[in-house]
Amino acid sequence: MKAIWLLIIVVICSSLNGCGFRLKGHYYLPDSLKKIHLSSDNKFSPLAKQVERRLTQNQVDLVKKKTANIAELRILPEQFQRKTLSLFPNGQVAEYELIYLVRYQVQKPNKEPLSFNFELSREFQDDPNNALAKERERQLILSELRVLASDRILSQLMMIQ
């Protein structure tokens, strides 16, 4: 009876592993990226700080100084754009689409740099009568977009050979 349960557990684990299942938030970077130098044009970039947090959570060794034999992840300046989606009857903007543009490069030793970019977007309803609350909501949305962007960066790093 124990042998049957053991066999069932082995089959389930094998099928989960074979289909590419992984726990959310856990990234298995290639060995060439287990030691990496993280840099950013903006020393205080919130995205770079979030990526640093994610790399640390995933047991990546962050090297402070860039050397020739260690890969570099360079976070390029982030950009936000707003696109008007709808207007109030008086002509004021009622709803925006916030677009977050992310660009970064990966430089592996003795290889050409690989450039990546993507965009994330969220809808945001504006209310001129609650300007402070809406500004706080906008900041929370931008923070959430940075978390999603850092997760996407790490998932894309997993695919680099």
FILUMNU-957981 format. One record per residue: residue in three letters; y, z, x of N, C-alpha, C in turn. Coordinates in steps of 0.001 Angstrom, whole numbers, plus 500000, padded with zeros to 6 digits. Layout:
N
alaYZXYZXYZX...
***
This chain:
161
met498802500000500818500000500000500000501265500000500864lys501247500814501950502386500847502858502573499505503547ala501496498840503830501571497537504491502261496509503591ile502012496575502298502637495633501358504144495883501315trp504561497162501230505985497488501211506658497058502510leu505990497266503610506527496851504901506694495336504952leu505697494620504442505766493160504397506917492700503508ile507109493341502366508205492978501456509561493204502130ile509696494330502808510956494629503500511227493617504602val510205493253505361510358492266506432510763490911505857val510161490506504753510489489216504128511926489224503620ile512354490305502986513722490396502482514729490356503627cys514484491132504665515393491155505815515451489794506496ser514324489147506638514286487824507269515046486796506444ser514874486840505132515571485864504290517079486112504282leu517498487375504290518926487666504363519512487212505694asn518813487470506756519275487062508076519285485541508206gly518288484885507656518170483433507760519238482687506984cys519713483262505895520721482565505085522135482824505583gly522317483619506619523638483856507186524367485039506576phe523676485862505839524296487035505222524803487987506287arg526010488491506070526540489542506933527425490442506089leu527564491681506504528408492622505793529866492201505924lys530631492373504851532035492004504866532770492862505897gly533595492206506696534362492934507695533675493032509041his532435492595509121531713492621510396531594491195510918tyr532082490994512130532073489664512723531315489734514040tyr530450488780514234529637488730515444530160487594516300leu531072487938517192531700486937518043530749486522519151pro530888485279519610530037484843520729530309485689521974asp529340485727522868529458486546524076530692486197524904ser531088484920524876532258484503525655533559485092525107leu533521485614523874534717486206523270534583487718523059lys533558488329523655533397489771523531534432490528524373lys535003489838525350536089490365526166537225489359526024ile538379489826525546539441488870525246540807489499525520his541736488646525889543130489066526055543892488579524829leu544550489491524125545314489159522925546784489115523290ser547436488007522973548865487892523268549592487325522057ser550894487538522055551727487071520957553127486810521490asp553810485819520912555195485555521307556097486714520905asn555774487330519780556531488478519292555765489746519658lys556361490552520501555692491761520993555292492709519864phe556044492691518762555801493608517650555279492873516411ser554573491797516604554066491001515487553079491802514642pro553352491938513335552411492667512470551041491986512406leu551023490660512466549746489953512443548950490246513717ala549613490240514861548923490537516120548359491959516100lys549105492896515537548609494272515428547386494347514518gln547403493597513424546276493587512490545050492932513142val545256491843513875544140491184514578543581492117515642glu544452492819516346543998493786517355543130494865516707arg543552495353515544542768496352514812541386495814514463arg541334494581513945540055493970513552539151493741514765leu539731493297515867538926493080517077538334494399517568thr539137495449517559538662496763517984537553497267517063gln537703497064515762536678497482514800535356496765515040asn535421495571515602534221494776515832533752494811517282gln534081495900517962533619496188519319533945495069520325val535114494469520188535578493492521169536417494253522187asp536152493992523466536874494653524545538192493915524774leu539314494574524453540634493969524625541147494260526031val541430493203526754541895493311528139543416493196528133lys544089494114528820545560494157528807546191493016529601lys545601492692530750546183491640531591545345490375531507lys546032489251531450545343487965531398544798487628532779thr543521487270532819542898486823534064542232485477533806ala541899484792534872541368483430534758539975483379534130asn539201484454534219537817484399533740537620485047532361ile538719485345531667538633485968530340539372485100529328ala538795484967528156539408484168527091540688484840526591glu541598484005526086542852484517525541543015484056524100leu543371484985523242543720484672521858545220484863521748arg545912483768521495547378483804521426547820483586519987ile548479484582519427549001484503518069550399483889518152leu550561482729517524551852482050517524552702482595516377pro554014482353516410554883482950515370554432482580513950glu554392483589513104554014483383511714555224482885510932gln554960482202509835556048481685509007555758481975507545phe556818482318506834556726482517505389557618481497504709gln557135480963503624557928480046502817557821480476501369arg558850480136500595558843480413499167559023479100498422lys558229478938497395558361477764496546558565478261495115thr559570477706494442559861478123493075558811477555492127leu558249478436491303557245478012490324557817477941488912ser558685478910488547559259478889487197560624479576487201leu561399479290486161562748479827486028562889480574484712phe563806481570484702564200482217483453565097481255482680pro565301481470481379566187480581480607567612480500481162asn568057481561481865569415481537482431569484480824483786gly568376480315484267568357479549485511567943480347486738gln567764481649486614567301482449487756565810482232487956val565388482370489194563983482175489526563154483320488943ala562096482977488223561213483977487610559954484186488432glu559481483112489062558204483200489773558245482320491020tyr557759482895492110557664482202493393556206482055493791glu555980481125494685554720481086495418555075481424496858leu554525482515497368554732482896498763553669482195499599ile554097481456500598553178480710501458553283481294502864tyr552144481685503394552068482311504709551364481341505652leu552084480864506661551539479908507632551155480649508905val549921480464509324549398481148510500548954480104511524arg549373480326512766548958479445513861548511480320515036tyr547455479888515694546993480609516880546225479671517789gln546052480091519041545315479313520035544277480192520704val543180479563521069542140480234521838541973479459523141gln542158480154524243542013479549525567540830480193526260lys539731479446526378538568479954527100538686479532528557pro538066480274529459538164479948530885537713478511531168asn538516477807531939538229476445532396538058475450531243lys538692475710530126538613474790528985540007474557528434glu540128473464527684541388473167527017541614474173525886pro542885474533525630543138475468524527542809474820523175leu542241475609522296541942475163520940543018475723520022ser543642474862519238544695475291518322544164475301516894phe544549476327516162544125476473514773545345476811513932asn545312476382512681546341476805511738545762476770510331phe546318477591509488545934477618508081547062478273507301glu546991478150505998547982478811505164547308479559504027leu547932480646503658547493481461502528548661481552501565ser548371481670500283549478481757499328549154482740498213arg550208483291497641550119484211496517551311483957495606glu551099484163494326552198484060493373552905485402493300phe554224485332493087555046486529493057556063486382491938gln556058487310490995557016487273489893558232488104490262asp559391487496490120560635488165490481561290488736489229asp561979489854489389562722490468488294564005491034488884pro565148490373488639566399490846489229566793492256488781asn566259492733487664566573494075487178565833495170487949asn564769494815488634563980495766489435563865495272490869ala564990495034491507564999494418492836564255495253493879leu564456496575493871563796497421494875562280497428494691ala561830497543493453560389497554493192559769496211493551lys560474495132493246559939493804493555559919493543495063glu560887494095495775560877493954497237559685494701497825arg559407495880497310558237496648497771556945495894497451glu556877495315496253555694494529495880555526493325496806arg556636492680497141556585491527498056556082491952499427gln556532493108499919556062493615501211554560493918501173leu554078494459500072552642494729499931551836493428499919ile552352492412499260551669491110499231551609490520500634leu552719490610501377552738490085502744551767490853503639ser551685492154503437550734492958504201549296492536503882glu549013492321502614547683491860502203547367490487502800leu548366489608502844548156488283503433547846488392504923arg548465489338505600548177489537507034546744490022507248val546275490894506378544882491358506481543928490189506262leu544192489382505234543344488211504975543396487225506143ala544581487048506723544727486129507856543942486631509062ser543988487931509329543239488464510475541738488294510258asp541278488481509031539858488263508741539482486792508935arg540361485901508513540068484477508683540048484102510162ile540962484658510952540976484384512384539653484805513016leu539190485998512694537930486464513265536747485628512794ser536747485222511539535635484384511064535649483017511732gln536848482492512041536919481226512759536513481399514223leu536831482559514804536407482822516187534887482849516306met534214483278515239532739483313515263532152481920515461met532858480904515010532340479538515049532597478821516386ile533413479426517240533730478784518522532568478902519474gln532202477817520084531104477818521062531619477769522471
***
